[in-house]
Amino acid sequence: MKSSVIREMTTDEVQDALLNEKESLSKLKMQHAISPLENPMVLKEKRKDVSRLLTELTKRSKEAQQ
């Protein structure tokens, strides 16, 4: 998920996407622990997506406080 796409989303959509990405990441981690994933780089991409979403939420909350 690109940062430009995240910036266009509403705050509620970002929060929903964050929940979905976190859930997806945890499922992938469990699958990887049981048997190796075909492409382990997916874990890295999911972690980065979660970070991008959290960064956008933090940025928006700081803007709202000012």
Secondary structure, DSSP 8 states (H G I E B T S, - for coil): --HHHHHHS-HHHHHHHHHHHHHHHHHHHHHHHHS--S-THHHHHHHHHHHHHHHHHHHHHHHHH-
